[in-house]
Amino acid sequence: MDALLYLIPIALLLGGGGLIAFLWSLKSGQFEDMEGEANRILFDDDDAPKSD
């Protein structure tokens, strides 16, 4: 029972930290273009140097 006195505040701090990190990622635009990076791998770059 004494362990709960330590575990509950630690869990709340970790959850709050995760929430703060998520809100920061939303504000900084991390989730703006979910399809662009996923589809970029499918297209060839014509600017790549050709090896002989």
Buried (B, 14 or more C-beta within 10 A) or exposed (E): EEEEEEEEEEEEEEEEEEEEEEEEEEEEEEEEEEEEEEEEEEEEEEEEEEEE
